[in-house]
Amino acid sequence: MKNELKVVEKVFEDRQIRTIWNNDEERFYISVVDMIEVLTDSTEPRKYWNWLKNKLLKEEQFETSSITRQFKLPAKDGKKRMTDVVDIEGMFRLIESIPSKKVEPIKLWLARLGKERIDEEYDPEITINRALDEYKRKGYSEEWINQRLKSIDDRK
């Protein structure tokens, strides 16, 4: 069976953080630049990420490529681009190296992200309810939502 990846938008303090669920590995991967942008309020999170990689290599002899992977994620312009991602454990490693008052709230957010997935494994209805809430939040009608769920069910 092909490696199944599912892009999931997560929100921290009203800011989108791109995540991807790897079904085969049963783990979330999180966009590094999205997390850096949230932690640092940087207008150029990619430059900050390059600076951080060099700093970690020089000061700690830590090679970030040992914890990062690349997946195609949708960019702001809608195109899919290769993006550095880390799993939750890797993100904990990185945020320890970023001076920010948001580190503790991000740690709690990451812990909730992992807990959500574990809860969904035990009760798949949670996933359905979350999808319904998200469609409603985006302004879709009840009729559209019902049709969408029916078409998903038909495809399966």
Secondary structure, DSSP 8 states (H G I E B T S, - for coil): ----EEEEEEEETTEEEEEEEETTTTEEEEEHHHHHHHHH--S-HHHHHHHHHHHHHHHH---GGGTEEEEEEE-TTS-EEEEEEEEHHHHHHHHTTS--TTHHHHHHHHHHHHHHHHHHHH-THHHHHHHHHHHHHTT--HHHHHHHHHHHHHH-
